[in-house]
Amino acid sequence: MKTIRLTAAQAMVRYLANQLNEDGVPYIAGVWAIFGHGNVAGIGEALYGIREELPTYRGQNEQSMAHAAIAYAKQLGRRRAMAVTSSIGPGALNMVTAAALAHVNRLPVLFVPGDVFANRGPDPVLQQIEDFGDGTMSANECFRPVSRYFDRIMRPEQLLTALPRAMRTLTDPADCGPVTLAFCQDVQAEAYDYPESFFAKKTWRFRRPEPDVVEFEAAVAALKAAKHPVIVAGGGVHFSGATDTLKAFVEKHQIPVVETQAGKSALAWDHGLNFGPVGVTGAESANVVSEKADLVIGVGTRFQDFTTGSWALFKNPNRKILALNVQPYDSAKHDAIPLVADAKIGLEKLSAALGDHKFAAPDGGLKASWFAKADAVTAAPVDSNALPTDMQVIGAVQRASRDNTVVMCAAGTMPGELHQLWKSKLPLSYHMEYGFSCMGYEIAGGLGIKMAEPDRDVIVMVGDGSYMMMNSELATAVGMGVKITLVITDNRGYGCINRLQMGTGGAQFNNLYAHTNVSPMAIDFAAHAASMGARSHKVSSIAELETALDAAREATETTVIVIDTDPYPTTGAGGYWWDVAVPEVSARAEVNQARVAYEAALKERT
């Protein structure tokens, strides 16, 4: 057996560079790295040696560069991924939030945090967490609950088993999610005679599981017995590459489709059978057909509470749930009829079994009525002196966008309003991180999207709260020459949570700056963005915003546009109940009234 002598870190990066996807390109597209004690000597030297084959990117914060890696994988439908490495201690722990985000959203990313010395010679080392009762503990234990696969590399030869396991997890449609290889810093630098065959190029196929015969028969029987089915399209439609299959299926059988946050853009917004967003942030059209449905067909959705109206939405007393999902865990939720299979394969087989069977055409008037209301709130304001609403900002961005535009967001007011109002024409033109709804994902995520699809126009919608929380990768985008457009809506605080606070009877407290113990701030976001090298504008009206957006589209560099908005208005129409527990005891009459309404709503849960 021929061998090659490499350090463990050199072996890891060489192996990763030779793992290919079905298109014949490297599955790991690059490594995001902030070097420090624990990874600069071993992994840093190894990455330098392979920099032409496996690019290394420098971020400003471990969490945000991991967000960029995750967004990259999401935008490419999990067909490619990135790795992220950090020092031990705080550098590693900064990535745990991003790992949780990837875990919730079922997205691939490889975390390689530095770890303590395996030989324990200098024990304890700088930044080491010491457990008084467990000598094997390190800060990286925090990755265990938020990783699909976790391993600690304490000997060089352990890579021979750990790396294939990592790749299996990253490319498995059911188990896909974050992998953590905690890499002891002394082991990174140790040499070992690795088999040359370990570094041969290998292609990883994305398996498409076929449905079980018995489950499939039960699913077909449920479909044939239904009178008013509805399809809930989730993110799995995109990950399976099943958007065209979904379109063909619903057109053949005349089944209305409603979309989750992750599933939005699976079907063009103006398709006659796309009844729009569903659930808490949903359209009236989608929620009405969902209430009446006797068979709810989840395709690639995990039935999050925002999708189901905290399980109060599906009101038909005879309703059943059919869950087509590649992950058995998701297919069994709420006593669903499980159909464990790839979304594309599952829909194709169901369609063949149904033959020419068509269901009663849904009421198209519901869709027309909803979009009339949506158009009204996104129209340019008549009073140009009033502070614009978030809905009017969305309207301006929509009018300035093109079919290939990707609009993205993660937290605050915009996710709900965009889910309701944004009109997506093409698949993957709507990128929302709403599984973890992580403030700070937006700018780094926009960078990752643009790296994944350089030819697409990427517009990042971000509130002042999220911008303040994590904005440093704006400098990275500028420095890398990766053009994105940011629209910052400044409502001077956390407007979304302030409205939720008010909606549950609470006093306005600690959300908008005006209701905190911090003096009201007048932050010059345009100046701040300009200091990081972006083209920046502060606009005072929707008309000025549209002009700035047109200019940004033609520009070659990153542009930031700031606009003040009113923190109080919402779309008004649409939406659904969301279970947010209201205190049983309060000195405030408003809270007590909200509690009465809350208890009444609980009785409606199905």
C-alpha positions in Angstrom: 0.0 0.0 0.0 1.4 3.3 -1.0 1.4 6.0 1.7 2.1 9.7 1.9 3.3 11.4 5.0 1.3 14.5 5.9 0.3 16.3 9.0 -3.3 15.6 10.1 -4.3 19.2 9.0 -2.7 18.7 5.6 -4.5 15.4 5.2 -7.9 16.9 6.1 -7.7 19.7 3.6 -6.4 17.5 0.9 -9.2 15.0 1.4 -11.8 17.8 1.4 -10.5 19.2 -1.9 -11.0 15.8 -3.6 -14.6 15.3 -2.6 -16.8 16.0 -5.6 -20.6 16.5 -6.1 -22.6 14.9 -9.0 -21.7 17.8 -11.2 -18.0 17.0 -10.9 -17.1 20.1 -8.9 -15.6 20.1 -5.4 -18.4 19.7 -2.9 -16.5 21.9 -0.3 -16.2 25.2 -2.2 -13.9 26.9 0.2 -13.0 27.4 3.9 -13.9 30.4 6.0 -11.2 31.0 8.5 -10.3 33.3 11.4 -7.0 32.1 12.6 -6.0 32.1 16.2 -4.2 30.0 18.8 -5.5 26.5 18.1 -5.7 26.6 14.3 -3.2 29.1 12.9 -0.2 26.8 13.0 -1.7 23.5 11.9 -4.8 24.2 9.8 -3.5 27.6 8.7 -0.3 26.2 7.3 -2.3 23.4 5.6 -4.7 25.8 4.0 -1.9 27.9 2.7 -0.4 24.9 0.9 -3.6 24.1 -0.9 -4.9 27.6 -1.4 -5.2 27.3 -5.2 -7.4 24.2 -5.0 -9.3 25.0 -1.8 -9.8 28.8 -1.4 -9.6 30.3 2.1 -11.8 33.3 2.9 -11.3 35.7 5.9 -14.3 36.8 7.8 -14.7 39.4 10.6 -16.6 37.3 13.0 -16.8 33.5 13.4 -20.6 33.5 13.6 -21.1 35.7 10.6 -18.6 33.9 8.3 -20.4 30.7 9.2 -23.7 32.4 8.2 -22.1 33.2 4.8 -21.2 29.5 4.4 -24.6 28.3 5.4 -26.4 30.8 3.0 -24.1 29.6 0.2 -25.2 26.0 0.7 -28.9 26.9 1.0 -28.9 29.0 -2.2 -27.4 26.1 -4.1 -30.0 23.6 -2.8 -27.4 21.8 -0.6 -25.5 20.8 -3.7 -22.3 22.4 -2.4 -21.1 23.5 1.0 -18.3 25.3 2.8 -16.1 24.6 5.9 -15.4 27.1 8.7 -12.5 27.0 11.1 -11.7 28.9 14.3 -9.4 29.0 17.2 -10.4 27.3 20.5 -12.4 29.0 23.2 -14.4 32.2 22.2 -13.6 31.7 18.5 -15.2 28.3 18.6 -18.1 29.3 20.7 -18.9 32.2 18.4 -19.9 29.5 15.8 -22.4 27.6 18.0 -25.3 29.9 17.1 -24.6 29.4 13.4 -24.4 25.6 14.0 -27.8 25.8 15.6 -29.1 27.8 12.6 -27.8 25.1 10.2 -29.2 22.3 12.4 -32.7 23.8 12.5 -32.7 24.5 8.7 -31.2 21.1 7.8 -28.3 22.8 6.0 -24.7 21.5 5.4 -21.7 23.2 6.9 -18.4 21.7 8.2 -17.2 23.3 11.5 -13.5 22.7 12.4 -12.8 24.5 15.6 -9.5 24.1 17.2 -9.4 22.2 20.5 -7.2 21.6 23.5 -4.0 19.5 23.4 -4.7 15.8 23.1 -1.4 15.1 24.9 -2.4 17.4 27.8 1.3 18.5 28.1 0.6 22.2 28.6 -2.7 21.6 30.3 -4.5 23.9 30.8 -3.9 26.0 27.7 -5.1 29.5 27.0 -8.9 29.7 26.6 -9.4 26.1 27.8 -12.6 25.4 29.7 -11.8 23.1 32.6 -14.5 20.8 34.0 -13.6 20.0 37.6 -15.1 16.5 37.3 -14.4 15.6 33.6 -11.0 15.8 32.1 -12.3 15.1 28.6 -14.4 18.3 28.5 -13.7 21.3 26.3 -15.7 24.3 25.0 -16.5 22.4 21.9 -18.9 20.1 23.8 -21.4 23.0 23.1 -21.5 21.8 19.5 -22.8 18.4 20.3 -26.5 19.2 20.5 -26.4 21.4 17.4 -24.4 19.0 15.2 -25.7 16.2 13.1 -22.3 14.5 13.5 -19.7 15.4 16.1 -16.2 14.0 16.5 -13.0 15.0 18.3 -9.8 14.3 16.4 -7.3 13.2 19.0 -5.0 11.1 16.7 -4.1 11.7 13.1 -5.4 8.4 11.9 -8.9 9.1 13.2 -9.4 11.2 10.1 -9.6 8.0 8.1 -13.0 7.3 9.6 -14.1 10.8 10.7 -13.9 12.5 7.3 -16.0 10.0 5.4 -18.6 10.1 8.1 -18.6 13.9 7.9 -19.1 13.8 4.2 -21.8 11.2 4.5 -23.8 13.4 6.8 -23.3 16.6 4.8 -24.6 14.9 1.6 -27.3 12.8 3.1 -30.8 14.2 2.3 -32.3 13.0 5.5 -29.5 13.6 8.0 -28.1 16.7 6.3 -26.9 19.4 8.7 -23.9 20.7 10.5 -20.8 18.5 11.2 -18.3 19.4 13.8 -14.8 18.0 13.9 -13.2 19.4 17.0 -9.5 19.3 16.0 -6.9 19.1 18.9 -4.3 21.6 18.1 -1.3 19.4 18.7 -2.8 16.6 16.5 -3.2 19.1 13.6 0.6 19.3 13.5 1.3 15.6 13.9 2.4 13.6 10.9 1.1 10.2 9.8 1.6 7.9 6.8 -1.8 8.1 5.1 -2.8 5.7 2.3 -2.6 7.5 -1.0 -5.9 6.0 -1.9 -7.6 8.0 0.8 -7.0 11.1 -1.3 -8.5 9.8 -4.6 -11.2 11.9 -6.0 -14.6 10.7 -4.9 -18.1 11.7 -6.2 -20.9 11.9 -3.6 -24.4 11.2 -5.0 -27.4 12.8 -3.5 -29.6 9.8 -2.8 -33.3 9.9 -3.8 -35.1 7.4 -1.5 -38.0 5.6 -3.0 -41.2 5.3 -1.0 -42.0 2.1 1.0 -44.7 0.0 -0.7 -47.1 0.0 2.2 -46.7 3.7 3.0 -47.2 4.5 -0.6 -50.5 2.5 -0.8 -51.8 4.3 2.3 -50.8 7.7 0.8 -52.5 7.0 -2.5 -55.7 5.8 -0.7 -55.7 9.0 1.3 -55.4 11.1 -1.8 -58.2 9.2 -3.7 -60.5 9.6 -0.7 -59.9 13.4 -0.3 -62.3 16.0 -1.7 -60.4 19.2 -0.8 -56.6 18.5 -0.6 -54.0 21.2 -0.2 -50.2 21.0 -0.7 -48.0 22.7 1.8 -44.7 23.3 -0.1 -41.7 23.4 2.2 -38.0 23.8 1.7 -37.6 20.2 0.8 -39.1 21.0 -2.6 -36.1 23.2 -3.4 -33.6 20.8 -1.9 -35.0 17.9 -4.0 -35.0 20.0 -7.2 -38.7 19.3 -7.4 -40.1 22.7 -8.4 -41.0 21.6 -11.9 -42.3 18.3 -10.6 -44.5 20.1 -8.2 -45.9 22.4 -10.9 -46.7 19.4 -13.2 -48.3 17.5 -10.3 -50.7 20.3 -9.2 -51.6 21.2 -12.8 -52.5 17.7 -13.6 -54.5 17.1 -10.5 -55.7 20.6 -9.7 -54.5 20.8 -6.1 -53.9 24.3 -4.6 -50.5 25.0 -3.2 -49.6 27.1 -0.1 -46.0 28.0 0.7 -44.0 28.0 3.9 -41.1 30.5 4.4 -38.6 27.9 3.2 -40.9 26.7 0.4 -41.7 30.1 -1.0 -40.8 30.5 -4.7 -41.3 26.8 -5.3 -44.2 27.9 -7.6 -44.4 31.2 -9.3 -46.5 33.7 -7.4 -48.8 34.3 -10.3 -49.4 30.6 -11.0 -53.2 30.0 -10.8 -52.8 27.2 -8.2 -50.3 29.1 -5.9 -52.6 30.4 -3.2 -49.7 32.1 -1.4 -48.0 32.0 1.9 -49.5 30.0 4.7 -49.9 30.3 8.5 -49.1 33.0 10.9 -47.6 35.2 8.3 -49.8 33.9 5.6 -52.3 35.2 3.1 -56.1 34.9 3.5 -56.3 32.9 0.3 -53.8 30.3 1.6 -55.3 30.1 5.1 -58.9 29.7 3.9 -58.1 26.7 1.7 -56.0 25.3 4.5 -58.8 25.6 7.0 -61.2 23.7 4.7 -58.7 21.1 3.5 -59.6 17.5 4.4 -56.1 16.3 3.4 -53.0 18.4 4.1 -50.1 17.2 2.0 -46.9 18.4 3.4 -44.1 18.2 0.9 -40.6 18.7 2.4 -41.9 20.7 5.4 -41.3 20.2 9.1 -44.6 21.8 10.0 -43.2 24.6 12.1 -45.7 26.5 14.3 -45.7 29.5 11.9 -46.8 27.2 9.2 -49.6 25.5 11.1 -50.8 28.5 13.1 -49.6 26.7 16.2 -51.7 23.7 14.9 -54.9 25.8 15.0 -55.1 26.3 11.2 -56.3 23.0 9.8 -59.8 23.1 11.1 -61.7 20.5 9.0 -62.9 17.9 11.5 -62.2 15.2 9.0 -58.7 16.4 8.0 -55.8 14.1 7.7 -52.1 14.9 7.2 -50.0 13.2 4.6 -46.3 14.0 5.1 -44.0 13.4 2.1 -40.6 13.9 3.6 -37.1 12.4 3.2 -36.7 12.5 7.0 -38.8 10.0 8.9 -38.8 12.3 12.0 -40.7 14.9 10.0 -43.1 12.4 8.3 -44.5 11.2 11.6 -45.5 14.5 13.2 -49.0 14.9 14.5 -50.1 11.4 13.6 -49.5 12.1 9.9 -49.7 9.4 7.2 -46.0 9.0 6.6 -44.5 8.8 3.1 -40.7 8.7 3.6 -39.2 9.5 0.2 -37.5 12.1 -1.9 -39.9 14.9 -2.8 -39.4 14.6 -6.6 -39.7 10.9 -6.7 -42.6 10.8 -4.3 -44.6 13.4 -6.3 -43.9 11.6 -9.6 -45.1 8.2 -8.2 -48.2 9.7 -6.6 -49.1 11.4 -9.9 -48.7 8.1 -11.8 -50.9 6.3 -9.3 -53.6 9.0 -9.4 -53.7 8.8 -13.2 -56.1 11.4 -14.6 -57.8 12.1 -11.3 -58.6 15.7 -10.8 -59.9 17.5 -7.7 -62.5 20.3 -7.6 -60.9 23.5 -8.8 -60.2 25.9 -5.9 -61.9 29.3 -5.7 -59.6 31.6 -7.8 -61.4 34.6 -6.3 -59.6 34.0 -3.0 -56.2 34.6 -4.7 -57.4 37.7 -6.6 -58.9 39.2 -3.5 -55.7 38.6 -1.5 -53.4 40.2 -4.0 -55.7 43.2 -4.3 -55.1 43.8 -0.6 -51.4 43.1 -0.9 -51.1 45.6 -3.8 -52.9 48.2 -1.8 -50.4 48.1 1.1 -47.3 48.0 -1.0 -48.3 50.9 -3.3 -46.4 54.1 -3.1 -47.8 56.4 -0.4 -50.0 59.3 -1.3 -48.7 61.4 1.5 -45.0 61.7 0.8 -44.4 63.5 4.1 -45.4 60.5 6.3 -42.9 58.0 7.4 -43.2 55.0 5.0 -44.3 51.6 6.2 -42.3 48.4 5.8 -44.9 47.3 3.3 -44.3 50.3 1.2 -40.6 49.7 1.3 -41.2 46.1 0.1 -43.4 47.5 -2.8 -40.5 49.8 -3.8 -38.0 47.0 -3.8 -40.4 44.7 -5.7 -40.9 47.3 -8.4 -37.1 47.8 -8.7 -36.4 44.1 -8.8 -36.2 41.7 -11.8 -37.1 38.0 -12.1 -33.6 36.9 -11.2 -33.5 39.0 -8.0 -33.0 37.2 -4.8 -34.6 39.0 -1.8 -33.4 37.7 1.6 -33.9 38.3 5.3 -34.0 36.5 8.6 -35.5 38.3 11.5 -37.6 41.3 12.7 -40.5 42.8 10.9 -39.5 41.9 7.3 -39.8 38.1 7.4 -43.5 38.3 8.0 -44.2 41.1 5.6 -42.0 39.6 2.9 -43.7 36.2 3.3 -47.1 37.8 2.8 -46.2 40.3 0.1 -43.2 39.4 -1.9 -44.0 38.1 -5.4 -41.4 35.4 -6.3 -41.2 34.5 -10.0 -38.3 32.0 -10.1 -37.2 29.2 -7.8 -34.8 30.2 -5.0 -35.5 33.9 -5.6 -36.7 34.2 -2.0 -34.1 33.3 0.7 -35.5 33.5 4.2 -33.8 32.1 7.3 -36.9 31.6 9.4 -36.2 28.2 11.0 -33.9 29.9 13.6 -34.8 33.5 12.6 -31.3 34.6 13.6 -30.7 38.3 13.8 -27.4 39.0 12.2 -27.7 36.4 9.4 -28.7 38.9 6.8 -25.6 40.7 5.6 -23.3 37.6 5.8 -26.1 35.6 4.3 -26.4 38.0 1.4 -22.6 37.6 0.8 -23.0 33.8 0.8 -25.9 34.0 -1.7 -24.0 36.2 -4.1 -20.9 33.9 -3.9 -23.2 31.0 -4.7 -24.9 32.6 -7.7 -22.8 35.6 -8.9 -25.2 36.4 -11.8 -28.2 37.0 -9.5 -29.1 40.4 -8.1 -29.1 40.0 -4.3 -31.1 42.4 -2.2 -30.7 42.2 1.6 -33.6 43.5 3.6 -32.4 44.3 7.2 -33.7 46.3 10.1 -31.6 48.6 12.2 -31.7 46.1 15.0 -30.1 43.3 13.0 -27.7 45.7 11.3 -26.4 46.8 14.7 -26.1 43.2 15.9 -23.9 42.0 13.1 -22.7 44.2 10.2 -19.0 43.4 9.9 -19.3 41.2 6.9 -20.3 44.2 4.9 -16.6 45.1 4.9 -15.8 41.6 3.7 -18.2 41.9 0.8 -16.7 45.2 -0.2 -13.1 43.8 0.2 -13.9 40.7 -1.9 -15.7 42.7 -4.6 -18.9 40.8 -4.1 -21.8 43.1 -4.9 -24.9 43.0 -2.8 -27.5 45.7 -2.1 -28.7 46.4 1.4 -31.9 48.1 2.3 -31.8 49.2 5.9 -35.2 50.0 7.4 -34.6 52.2 10.5 -37.5 52.1 12.9 -35.3 53.0 15.8 -35.4 49.7 17.7 -37.0 46.3 17.7 -40.3 47.2 16.1 -41.5 43.7 15.5 -41.1 42.6 19.1 -42.6 45.9 20.3 -45.8 45.1 18.4 -45.8 41.5 19.8 -45.4 43.0 23.3 -48.3 45.3 22.7 -50.4 42.5 21.1 -50.1 40.4 24.3 -51.1 43.3 26.5 -47.7 44.4 27.5 -46.5 48.0 27.9 -44.1 49.3 25.3 -40.8 48.5 27.2 -37.2 48.0 26.2 -37.7 47.4 22.5 -37.9 50.8 20.7 -35.1 53.1 21.9 -37.8 55.5 23.0 -38.9 53.0 25.7 -35.5 52.0 27.0 -33.0 53.5 29.5 -30.8 54.4 26.5 -31.2 57.8 25.1 -33.0 57.8 21.7 -30.4 57.2 19.1 -29.9 58.8 15.7 -27.4 56.5 14.2 -26.0 57.5 10.8 -26.1 54.1 9.2 -25.2 55.5 5.8 -22.0 57.0 7.2 -21.2 53.8 9.0 -21.7 51.7 5.8 -19.6 54.2 3.9 -16.8 53.8 6.4 -16.6 50.2 5.4 -16.3 51.1 1.7 -19.9 50.7 0.5 -21.7 53.1 -1.7 -24.4 54.5 0.7 -27.4 56.7 0.6 -29.9 58.0 3.1 -33.3 58.4 1.4 -36.3 60.3 2.7 -39.1 58.9 0.6 -40.3 55.8 -1.3 -39.7 57.7 -4.6 -36.1 58.4 -3.6 -35.7 54.7 -2.6 -36.8 53.5 -6.0 -34.4 55.9 -7.7 -31.5 54.6 -5.4 -32.5 51.0 -6.1 -32.3 51.5 -9.8 -28.9 53.1 -9.4 -27.8 50.2 -7.2 -28.8 47.6 -9.8 -26.5 49.3 -12.4 -23.6 49.7 -9.9 -20.7 47.3 -9.8 -20.1 47.7 -6.0 -22.0 47.0 -2.9 -24.7 49.6 -2.1 -26.4 50.4 1.2 -29.7 52.4 1.2 -31.1 53.6 4.5 -34.7 54.7 5.0 -36.6 55.7 8.2 -39.8 53.7 8.7 -42.8 53.8 10.9 -42.5 51.0 13.5 -46.2 50.4 14.1 -48.2 49.5 10.9 -48.5 46.0 9.5 -50.2 44.5 6.5 -53.4 44.2 8.5 -55.0 41.5 6.2 -54.0 37.9 6.3 -52.1 36.3 9.2 -53.2 33.7 11.7 -53.1 32.9 15.4 -49.7 32.2 16.9 -49.3 30.6 20.3 -47.5 33.2 22.5 -48.3 32.5 26.1 -49.9 35.5 27.9 -49.4 35.8 31.7 -52.3 34.4 33.8 -51.7 37.1 36.5 -51.0 40.8 35.8 -51.7 44.2 37.3 -52.3 45.5 33.7 -55.9 45.3 32.5 -54.6 45.0 28.9 -52.7 41.8 29.8 -55.7 40.3 31.5 -57.8 41.0 28.4 -55.2 39.4 26.3 -55.2 36.4 28.5 -58.9 35.9 28.0 -58.5 36.0 24.3 -55.5 33.7 24.5 -57.5 31.0 26.5 -60.3 31.2 23.9 -57.8 30.7 21.1 -56.3 27.7 22.8 -59.6 25.9 22.5 -59.4 26.3 18.7 -56.2 24.3 18.4 -56.8 21.1 16.5 
